[in-house]
Amino acid sequence: MNKSDAYNLKYHITPPYGLLNDPNGLAFFNHQYHVFYQWNPKGTEHKHKCWGHVVSSDLVHWQRKSVALEPSEWYDKDGIYSGGGLVHNEKLYLFYTGNVTRDDGVKESYQCAAISEDGEYFQKTGPLFEHPKGYTRHVRDPKVWGDQNGNWWMIVGAQSEDLTGDTLIYKSKDLSNWKCQGSFFEHNSEFGYMWECPDIINFSENDVFVFSPQGLPEVGEYCRNPNQSGYIVGKLSEIGRFNGNLSDFKELDRGFDFYAPQSFKVNDRIIMFGWMSAMNEEAERAVPTIQEGWIHALTLPREIVLSNGVLYQKPLRELQLLRLDGMHYNGEIQKNSVWQLPSLQVELIINFSMLTANFTMKVRDAVQIDYDREQNSLTVWRTNWLTNQREYRKATLNNRLTEIQMFIESSSLEIFANEGEEVFSLRYFLEDTEQRSVLLEAGDNEGEVRIYQLQECAG
């Protein structure tokens, strides 16, 4: 079944068919960027998980490779779940969670590895250690890194037997023999019932623990999605303990659809992908692309920068390679402007030289962005495709708004405010491919608007 122009994403990573979820195994190996992802090639349900695989030389143009990992052994026979990647001694290591349902119905999980010399064919090495005591079967998503002293560290998301979230840390000298060091950091408060996809990002001034806690209560404009992804700024000690406070947790993306992010470092840059979904099961089953035999996508890659305790997510400079020759539009902000987009693949940038009033933007009459100058807040509205009701997400900026950069697709939108101080990622679904208008009701605000048409080069 073909993907329709109404919904197909042509510069995002999507599955060729079936279901895609978490980004996995991110690595730069043999002069190529490798992105793996959770993939069910047999349907659009969360079953039969394999690792799909795409590669790129520029983080823009992606080439599909054959499936990297699929269930084949006793320790992963019911699913290859999420994990990370690592390059060592000219080999690419993948760490993943093997999912098993025994004949008696009991479910088990195993942290496993697979190794490749060419980045295409992987040899599984089996479970790395026994399941930790005091934890349910929900131990998964290993992420591994090395330190300057020749040690290897692994963190895994976990659920304690008291049904609260945690992260465990393991230590190794050879990537084969691992010893549990206990909880990654001390915390006394309950913070959701499971922590998925843990990640550690090292900066010169501080370290950042990224994770996806499930079951956080909604508080005001925060934690409004079914599950969250966020971070804590702290310090990673030489003995593998993270010093940070759960009370400092900040959401990474304030939109409707962002979860399970993973980062990797290439030279001096830290690059992150996320899964563009945070839907509950009922909304997921109503996504129109299921009728076409596929569902979900990854976000665009983002460069991660830490500034004054805040993670900024900046669109990669390589994304400018998507721009077709010449600007479609370049002009000053008018009180009321309407542009007809040249296609359903567009980058739109607004720079504000003087912001004196509220404004409203409508993208394809499907997504609305409201700015409140007094609150210095952005509110993003869409129509829920399941309920047909309007819904919103809202964030208050720390700094006065100076720029909005948007990447528009037929059924996705990524909004970067102030070079990634706040980001809104979301899916929307509109059958009318001829509806390509952007309306800006800008009041007395001054600035410049640029619109670029983008290539179609999805993986």
N, C-alpha and C positions, 0 to 999 in steps of 0.2 A: 504494500500500500504506500503511495507517495505522500510526502509531506506537503501540505497546502501552503501557498504563499501567505495565507491569512495568519498562520501561526508559526511557520518554520523560522528558526533562528539561523541566520546565514553568516554571522561572524562570531557566534558563541560555539563552544564545544557541546554537542548534543549526541545522544546515542544514534546509531544508524537505524535502530528499531529497538523496541523494548523499553525498559526503565533504567534511568541513570540516577544515582544519588552521589554520595560523598566523593570529593576528590581524594585521591590516594597516591602514595609513593612518589611525590614530586621530587624530581632530581634533574641535574644537568650532567649528562653522561655521553661520552663519545661525540662531543660537539653538538649535542642536541638537547633540547628541553623535553623531558618525558613527563607526561601527565597520564596517570591511571585514574580510573573511577569505578565506583560500584556499578555493576551492570547486570541486569537480568535480560539476557537475550531471548528468553522464552515467553515473555509476556510483560505486562505493565503493572504487575503486582510486586510486592517486596518479597520475592522468593528467588531461588536458583542464582544466588549472587556469585558473579565472577568479577575479574578486574578487566575492564576495557582499557584500551591503550592508544594514545595518540602522541605524535612527536612533532617538533617544530624546530626550525633554526632561528626563528625570530619572534616567537610567542604570539604570532598573528596568523600565519598560514599553517594549518595543521594537517598532518597525514595520518590516516588510520592504519594501525597495525593489527595483527591478529590478536585474539584474546590472550592476555598475559598469564593469568592464573584462573583455573576453574576447578571445581570440586572433583577430586580424584582419589583421595587417600582417606584412611579411616579417621584421621584427625581433622579433616575439612570437608567431609563428604556431603554436608548439607549447606555449605555456603562459605565463600571466601569473603570475610568481612574486612572492614577498613584497617588501614595501617599506613606506615610511612616508608620512605626510601632513603638510601644512603649509598654514597660512592666511596669505596675503599679498595686500595691495591688494584686499581683498574677493573674493578668488578662493581656491578650494580646489585645491591642487596635490597630486597623487599621484605618488610615485616608486616604480618597480617594476622588476623584472628580467624582460626578455623572453627566453624560452627558445626555441631554434631547433635543429632537427635538419636538417642539409643533406641533399641528395639522395644524397651520397656517404657518409652516415652520421655525419659529423663533427658534434659538438654545440657550439653556441656560446651565449653569453649577452650581453645588452645591457642597460645601465642606462638606463631610459627615464622619461619624464614624461607626465602627462596633466593637463589643467587644466579646471576647471568654474567657472561663474559662479553656478549654482543648487544645487550639491551633488548633482545627480542625473545630469546628462549631461556626459560628459568627452571632451575633445578631445585625442587623442594628439599629442605633438610629436616623437616618435621618439627614437633613441639620443642620449645626452648627450655621449659621448666614446668614443674607441677603447678596445678591450680592453687592459688594462695588460700590459706585457712582464714575463716572469718568473713568470707565474701561469697555472694551468690554467683550463679553462672555468668552474671553480667560483668565480665571483665574483658575488655576489648580495646581495640584501636591503638596498637603500640606505635610510639614515635621514638626514634633512636638518634642520638648525637654523640660526638666525642669531645673530650676536653683536652687541654694542653698537657695534661699529665699522662696521656695514654690510656685513660679510662673511657669506657663506653657506658652510656646511660640510656635507660628506656623508661618512659612513663606510659602507663596504661590507664584508661578510664575504668572505674569500678563502682560497684554497689555493695555496701556493707550488708551483713546479715540483718542489721536493723533497718534495712531498706532506705539508707541515706547514701548520697553521692560521695565519692572519694576518688583520688588518683594515687596509684602506687608507683614507686620508683624502684628500678632494678639496676644493678651494676655488673659490668663484665670487663675482663681484660682481653678477650679474644672474639667477641660477638657470638660465642657459642655457649659458654658457661655463665649463667646469670644467677645472681643472688638478690633476693628481695631486701630492700632497705626500709620497708615500711611505707607509711603515707608520705606523699610528696611534700606536704606542709601541714602544720598543726592547725586544726580548726575545731571548735567546739559546737558551733551552731549548725543546724540542719540547713542545707542549701540545695534543695531538690532531691530527687530520689535516685538519680543516676547522672554521672558526668561522662559525656562522650567526647571523643576526638581531642584529647589533650595535646597541647603543643607548647613548646618553650621557644621564645625569641630572645636572642641575646643582643643587647646594645651596649655601647661603651659605658653609659652612665647608669643603666638599670637593666633588669631582665623583665620579660613580660610572659606571664602564664596565660595562655589562651585555652578555653575549653567551652563545651556546650552542655550546660546543666539542663536536665529535664525536670519539669515540675515546679518551677519558680512561680510564686503568685504574682498576679498583675498588680502593679503599684502605680497609680496615676497613669502617666504616658509611657511607663517603662514595663518591659516584659509582657507585651501585649500579644506576642505570637505564641503558638502552642508550645514551642521549645525555644530556648535562647542560645545565642553564642556571644561570648564576651571575654573580657580579660581583666587581669589584676597586675598592676605594676609592683615589682618588688626586687629582691636580690636572690640569686641562686648561689648557695654556698659551695665550697669545695667538697663537702661531704654529700652533695646531692639533695640538700634541703632547700625549699623555696621559702623565703621570708616575705610574706605578704598577708593581706587581710581581705577576707571575703566581703567585708563592708565596702571595699573600694571597687567592687565589680562594676564594670562599664560595658554596655552593649556595643558590639562592633558595628552593627548595621541597623539603622532605625526603620528600615522598610518592612514589607510584608514577607519577603521571601529571601532568607539568607540563613544558612545553617552549616555546621560541620566544616569550618574553614581549615585549611592546612597551608603552612608556609614552607619555603625553602630558600636558602641563601645561595646566590650566585655572585661571585666576586664581592663587590661592596653593597649589593642590593638584597633586600629581603622581599620576596614576591609571594603573594597569597592568592589562592583561589577559594571560592566557597561554592556550596551547592545552592542553586537558586530555587529554594523551596523551604517553606516552614508551615506547610498546610496540615490540617488535620485530615484524617482518613476520608471523611465524607467529601470534603472539598477536593481532595486529590482524585477521587474516583469520578468527579464531575468535570475534570479538565478536558476540554474538547479534543486535544491531540490524541487522547486514548483511542478515539475513533479512527485515527490514522496509524495506530500501532506503535506509538512512542510517547514518552513523557519525560519532562524535566531537562535541565541544562546546568552547566557550570556558569558562574559569574565570569566576567572578564578578569584577567589577571591584574593585580593591584600592587603597587610598591608600598611597603609598610615603613613608616617613619615615626619615631617617638619624639614628641616635642612637648615640653612642660607637662609631662605625665599623661598626655593624650596620644593615642595611636591615630595617625593620619593615614588614610588609604588613598593613594594618588593613582590616577590612571597611568599606566606605563607609557613612557615616551614612545615605545614601539607601536602603540596603538595609532599613532599618527600615520603609520604605513597603510592603514586602512583607508585613509582619505584619498578619494579620486582627485585628479588634477583640478586645481582651481577651487575657489570657494563658491558654493551655491549662492550664498548671501553674505554681505558684509555691510552693516549700516548702524546708525544710531538707534537707541531705544526711542520709540514713539509712545505717546499716551495709550493709543490703541493700535496694535499691529497684528496682522494676520499673515502668516507665511504658509505656502503650500510646499510641503516637503517633496524633494525630487524623487524619493523612493521610501521604502520602509526600513532602510538602513541609513541612519543619520547620526551625526554628532552635532550637538548644538551647544554653543558657549555664550554665556552672557556675562560681561564684565561691567560692574556698576562703578561709575566714577563718582556719582552722588546719589545716595539713596535717602529720599526725603518722605516717602509715602509707602503704604502697603501696595502689594501687587498680586495679581492672579494670573496663572498660566494654565491653559488647557491644551493638552497634547492629544490630538486625534479625537477630541471630545470624549476621551475615555479616562484620562488621568488628569487630575487637577492639582496644582501646586499653589498654595496660598502662603504669602509672606506677611507677617505681622511685625511692623517696624517697632512698635512699642515693646513687644515681648522679645523681639529679635528671634522669632521662631518660624520654622517651616512646617507646613502641614500638607501631607500628600494624601489625596483621595483617589479611590478607584471604586468600581462596581464589582461586588462579589459575584462571580459567575454561578455560584450555587444558590445563593439566596436572592440575588438580583438587588441587594441592598447596598447603599453606599457605605463605605468604611474608610477609616483614616489611620495614619500614623503621624506623630508629631514630635519634633525635636527642637529644643531651644539652643541656639548657638552661643558659644563662649565669646566669639569675636564678631564684630559687625560684618554683615554679609557683603562680600565684594565680588564673588564669582559663583556661578552655577554652571557646571558642565554636565551634559546629559548624553548618554548613549541610548538611542532609540532603536528598537527593533519592532517587528510586526506584533510580537506578543511579550516583549520584555522592555524594561526601562531601568537604567542605573543612573542615579542622580548623585553627583559629587558636589557638595557645598564647601566653599572656601578651601579648595584643593584637597578635599577629603577629610576636613574636620568632622563633618557628618556625611553619611552615605545612606541613601535609600535604594534598596534593590527590590524589584517587584515584577510579577507577571500580570498581564492583563490579556483579555481575549476579545477581539473585535473582528467580526466576519467581513466587514466592509473594507476591502483593500484600497478603495478609492478615497477613503476618509484619511487625508494626510495633512490636515491643517494644524497649525500651532497658533493659538491666540494668546497675546500678551496684553493685559490691561495694566499699564504700568504707572498711571498717575503722573506725577511730575519728576519721576526718577530719570537720571541721566546715565548713559553708558553705551556700550557697543554690543551688538549681536552678530555672531558668526555661525554659519550653517555649512556643514560639509556633508556631501554624499559619501557613503562608505562602500567598500568592496563587499562582495559576497564570497567568503572564503572559510566557511565553517569546517570544523573537524567532526 
